[in-house]
Amino acid sequence: MSSPRILVYLLRRDLRFADNPILNDISKSFQQSHHPYTHLLPLYIFPAQQLEVSGFLNSELDRSPFPEARSNVAGFWRCGPHRAKFLAESVWDLKTSLEGIGSGLEIRVGMIGQVVKEMLDAFRQNEESGEVVAVWMTSEEGVEEQREEQEVKKAVDAKKREFRLWTDEKYYIDDRDIPFGSPQELPDVFTSFRKQVEPLREAPRGTVPAPRKLPPLPPTIPIQPTPFTIPTTLNDTIVCLTKPLKPSLGLSDPPRWPANAKSAHPFQGGESNGHNRLEHLVTTGSMTTYKDSRNGMIGLDFSTKLSAWLALGCITARQTHEYLLNFEDGKTDLGKGTHGYGKGENKGTAAVRFELLWRDYMRLCTRKFGPRLFRVEGFRNDASYPWKSPRKDQEVQQKVTRFLEGTTGTGLIDASMRELFLTGYTSNRARQNVASFLAKHLGIDWRVGAEWYESLLTDYDLSSNWGNWQYTAGVGNDPRGEARVFNPVKQAYDYDPQGLYVKNWVEELRSLDDQQTIFQAWKLSEEKRKELGLEGKEWVEQPLKRIEFHVGRNGGRGGRGGGKGGRGGGSRGGGGGGYHGKSRGDREKGQVRMGKMDRAHTSGASGEF
């Protein structure tokens, strides 16, 4: 009997069974009479530089050989509990799908290049286990991710085996259809890019089917090297990923769950749950109403909430497009009887496609600008503004702590930051205001906010998060740049007119009916502060920023202060520390007028849609 010939498929953010080009290719070739491999080893590695892996240690006496997985500027955990749980669920869902057709998924922890090298060495030392003939993986855009690819290639090349880097196909516009060759040709303004790829309804390629048959796992698989142990259940995996993360995440006074508050993102990770969500959005009409509802803040269906599954590749943008096409053309019964079924593209489905294209654009910006994604000067390479740093100034650190804890004294900001900490989610509209508040009202290094979002957002996506924080901070791809300033008080009047969202998460204000005091608690009278037990509360009496806004005759949409302002200012903050920071390593050629759709859908500090 011949020795097993093994193909290793290394997964990262392509955690899906269907519309997976690699699995599709393996399945088709394995069903032919001659194929170059007899066994398939799907492999997922929890990367030690991006997730804290000390929870996988064999015992409390062991020490991790890797540094703590903390961010560079402010020292936050790079992956907090919400995304860690969603990621584990996604990995386990794919494992279950692969096992369903006689394959499986091996899980490891460590540095990806090192783990692959150790696995190749282990197979070589035990020839009866088989011979690894090739290692395949999907490409990513990030600097770290490309470094992983280089390290894997180096390890495979050293063994004189095949290394193949596949183009990622989870995006809306296929790389083969992008209308330029070099990344440097990408327009610096989104509108110009959009016009190059329209009409959007005709842009994506078709999906590929789920594999019907795959090669079996190798008869013998090397174990995880010490000092780590791989759990055998999903729950134990979640425990290992979250155990090192203290519940407070380093905050001295972290937000507490308000009575009766409900998460707007109670979803579980994994491909099957992603498709359940897509089906729900179609059958409830939420795709049709999306454009009108997307600026909501409370509830499950005001936005699609697809971002978390898209970020991990549990579902693809072209699968989402296919659901829309089938609904619009009445090709399947899904959504039959729902408003818009069989009537072609409507403003809601068009808006969903628009947001999918925003995600594409941001990842292409990452390809174009590389490490500048993480630099304070941004894509524009603008070093003109003296950003305030919490690592250099104790007062700034105190302000940042209050910002993170949701005690700035500005209702919309505090509600969003508390919701984010407790649930791993906050809305698109809230994200834009939060980013503008930190960067332009407080003048604080925008990367602090980007790192906090990286840690806490369940739907964190490298390009969308960092690119959109740059956009809102005025150093990215916004044609208006520094001139775009959100007034969070006016925005609260516009998008939370009854104050329901703010009161949902800032429980101390629930008895109030006056929007002025809900959105700016510092306007409470001394008598009312005593009545509510808020006397002496710093966030009430000393807000980080007193933002001028006066209600006009037409209610919340009138008055002054709707967009003008500048960076910096604010009264002195207070609070604890929690910093463990260490030191990650062009201007547009002309401004293009934005269309109505572009103005309506500027993603701000988002990536959520």
Secondary structure, 3 states (H helix, E strand, C coil): CCCCEEEEEEECCCCCCCCCHHHHHHHHHHCCCCCCCCEEEEEEEEECCCCCCHHHECCCCCCCCCCCCECCCCCCECCCHHHHHHHHHHHHHHHHHHHCCCCCCEEEEECHHHHHHHHHHHHHHCHHHCEEEEEEEECCCCHHHHHHHHHHHHHHHHCCCEEEEECCCCCCCCHHHCCCCCHHHCCCCHHHHHHHHCCHHHCCCCCCCCCCCCCCCCCCCCCCCCCECCCCCHHHHHHHHHCCCCCCCCCCCCCCCCCCCCCCCCCCCCHHHHHHHHHHHHHCCCCCCHHHHCCCCCCCCCCCCCHHHHHCCCCCHHHHHHHHHHHHHCCCCCCCCCCCCCCCCCHHHHHHHHHHHHHHHHHHHHHHHHHHHHCCCCCCCCCCCCCECCCCCHHHHHHHHHHHHCCCCEHHHHHHHHHHHHHCCCCHHHHHHHHHHHHHHCCECHHHHHHHHHHHCCCCCHHHHHHHHHHHHCCCCCCCHHHCCCCHHHHHHHHCCCCHHHHHHCHHHCCCCCHHHHHEHHHCCHHHHHHHCCCCCHHHHCCCCCCCCCCECCECCCCCCCCCCCCCCCCCCCCCCCCCCCCCCCCCCCCCCCCHHHHHCCCCCCCCC
